[in-house]
Amino acid sequence: MGRLLPGLALVIIATGCATTGEIVDQKAWEPARWERMRLAAKQARDRGDKAEAERHCVQALEYVGTSTVNNLYAYAALLKSLQRTDAEAAHARADKLRDVRSQRGGGYLGFEPSGELTGYAALLRGLGRGAEADAMRVLADAEDWAQQWHYARLQEQARGGDPRGKC
């Protein structure tokens, strides 16, 4: 998916992350898992089962949201381990994202999470961790996709449509 829509880059819509602790799920981001979730939603939608499709969509979005928060904390930890001066700011951005997402209504972030993930990917690649870097690029794209999905969903609802299971 492409980059975020203009004006949407600094506003994030909640995707249901936990609010306690820094890393809310110890499982690593798995691009294949993300693709399986989206495929399951599409298959349910193709069968006409909107409820099942919606369940898969929500699971996929929660997975992206949780993984984004987790990996922003991992990025901050890596920056700290490298004694980089931007580590504290990166940690603060992860805190902000976690807090905004816990509000379940969204809010102003002041940064683009996918951009942070792209920076993390570049750092990982520079450290010779290519597979992890590739996974972070997929997560950055998934984060953009999730935000665009929320926007499209709101537009569909405003037109009186039924967006359930369309992800």
C-alpha positions as CSV (number, residue, x, y, z in Angstrom):
1,M,0.0,0.0,0.0
2,G,1.2,3.6,-0.6
3,R,1.9,6.2,2.0
4,L,-0.8,7.8,4.2
5,L,-3.4,10.2,2.8
6,P,-2.5,13.9,3.3
7,G,-3.7,15.1,6.6
8,L,-3.9,11.6,8.0
9,A,-0.2,11.2,8.8
10,L,-0.4,12.9,12.1
11,V,-3.7,11.6,13.4
12,I,-3.9,8.0,14.3
13,I,-7.1,5.9,14.8
14,A,-7.0,3.5,17.7
15,T,-6.6,-0.2,16.9
16,G,-6.9,-1.7,20.3
17,C,-3.5,-2.0,22.0
18,A,-3.2,-2.9,25.6
19,T,-2.2,-0.1,28.0
20,T,-0.1,-1.8,30.6
21,G,3.6,-2.2,30.3
22,E,5.7,-1.3,27.4
23,I,5.7,-4.4,25.2
24,V,2.2,-5.7,25.1
25,D,2.8,-8.9,23.2
26,Q,6.0,-10.9,23.2
27,K,5.4,-12.5,19.8
28,A,7.5,-11.1,17.0
29,W,5.9,-9.5,14.0
30,E,5.4,-12.1,11.3
31,P,4.5,-10.8,7.8
32,A,3.1,-14.2,6.8
33,R,0.7,-14.2,9.8
34,W,-0.6,-10.8,8.7
35,E,-1.2,-12.0,5.2
36,R,-3.0,-15.1,6.5
37,M,-5.3,-12.9,8.6
38,R,-6.1,-10.7,5.6
39,L,-6.7,-13.7,3.4
40,A,-9.0,-15.3,5.9
41,A,-11.1,-12.1,6.0
42,K,-11.3,-12.0,2.2
43,Q,-12.3,-15.6,2.0
44,A,-15.1,-15.1,4.6
45,R,-16.2,-11.9,2.8
46,D,-16.3,-13.8,-0.5
47,R,-18.5,-16.5,1.1
48,G,-20.8,-13.7,2.2
49,D,-20.0,-14.1,5.9
50,K,-19.6,-10.5,7.0
51,A,-19.4,-11.4,10.7
52,E,-16.5,-13.8,10.3
53,A,-14.8,-11.4,7.9
54,E,-15.2,-8.6,10.4
55,R,-13.7,-10.8,13.1
56,H,-10.7,-11.5,11.0
57,C,-10.3,-7.9,10.0
58,V,-10.3,-6.8,13.7
59,Q,-7.8,-9.5,14.6
60,A,-5.5,-8.3,11.8
61,L,-5.8,-4.7,12.8
62,E,-5.1,-5.5,16.4
63,Y,-2.1,-7.5,15.4
64,V,-0.7,-4.6,13.3
65,G,-1.5,-2.1,16.1
66,T,0.1,-4.2,18.8
67,S,3.1,-5.1,16.6
68,T,3.7,-1.4,15.8
69,V,3.7,-0.4,19.4
70,N,6.0,-3.4,20.3
71,N,8.4,-2.6,17.6
72,L,8.6,1.1,18.3
73,Y,9.7,0.1,21.8
74,A,12.2,-2.4,20.3
75,Y,13.5,0.5,18.1
76,A,13.9,2.7,21.2
77,A,15.7,-0.1,23.0
78,L,18.1,-0.7,20.1
79,L,18.8,3.0,19.9
80,K,19.6,3.1,23.6
81,S,21.9,0.0,23.3
82,L,23.7,1.9,20.6
83,Q,23.9,4.9,22.9
84,R,22.1,7.1,20.3
85,T,20.9,10.5,21.5
86,D,17.5,9.9,19.9
87,A,16.7,6.9,22.0
88,E,14.7,8.8,24.7
89,A,12.6,10.6,22.0
90,A,11.9,7.3,20.3
91,H,10.7,5.8,23.6
92,A,8.5,8.8,24.2
93,R,6.9,8.3,20.7
94,A,6.2,4.7,21.5
95,D,4.6,5.8,24.8
96,K,2.5,8.3,23.0
97,L,1.3,5.8,20.4
98,R,0.4,3.3,23.1
99,D,-1.5,6.0,25.1
100,V,-3.4,7.3,22.0
101,R,-4.4,3.8,20.9
102,S,-5.6,2.9,24.4
103,Q,-8.1,5.8,24.2
104,R,-10.0,3.8,21.4
105,G,-10.9,7.0,19.6
106,G,-7.6,8.1,18.3
107,G,-5.8,11.4,18.6
108,Y,-2.9,13.6,17.6
109,L,0.5,11.9,17.6
110,G,2.8,14.4,16.1
111,F,4.6,11.7,14.2
112,E,3.9,9.0,11.6
113,P,4.3,5.4,13.1
114,S,5.1,3.9,9.7
115,G,7.9,6.5,9.3
116,E,9.4,5.4,12.6
117,L,9.2,1.7,11.5
118,T,10.9,2.6,8.2
119,G,13.7,4.3,10.2
120,Y,13.9,1.1,12.4
121,A,14.1,-1.0,9.2
122,A,17.0,1.2,7.9
123,L,18.9,0.9,11.1
124,L,18.4,-2.9,11.2
125,R,19.6,-3.2,7.6
126,G,22.6,-1.1,8.4
127,L,23.4,-3.5,11.2
128,G,23.3,-6.4,8.8
129,R,19.9,-7.7,10.0
130,G,18.3,-7.8,6.6
131,A,15.4,-10.3,7.4
132,E,14.3,-8.2,10.4
133,A,14.6,-5.0,8.3
134,D,12.4,-6.6,5.6
135,A,9.8,-7.5,8.2
136,M,9.8,-3.9,9.6
137,R,9.2,-2.6,6.1
138,V,6.2,-4.9,5.8
139,L,4.9,-3.7,9.2
140,A,5.3,-0.1,8.1
141,D,3.2,-0.8,5.0
142,A,0.7,-2.7,7.2
143,E,0.5,0.3,9.6
144,D,-0.2,2.6,6.6
145,W,-2.8,0.1,5.3
146,A,-4.5,0.0,8.7
147,Q,-4.8,3.7,8.9
148,Q,-6.2,3.9,5.4
149,W,-8.6,1.1,6.2
150,H,-9.9,3.1,9.2
151,Y,-10.4,6.2,7.0
152,A,-12.2,4.3,4.3
153,R,-14.4,2.6,6.9
154,L,-15.4,6.0,8.3
155,Q,-16.2,7.2,4.8
156,E,-18.3,4.1,4.0
157,Q,-20.3,4.6,7.2
158,A,-20.8,8.3,6.5
159,R,-22.3,7.3,3.1
160,G,-24.7,4.8,4.9
161,G,-22.8,1.8,3.7
162,D,-21.9,-1.4,5.6
163,P,-18.1,-1.7,6.0
164,R,-18.1,-4.9,8.0
165,G,-15.5,-7.4,6.8
166,K,-14.0,-5.1,4.2
167,C,-10.3,-5.1,5.0
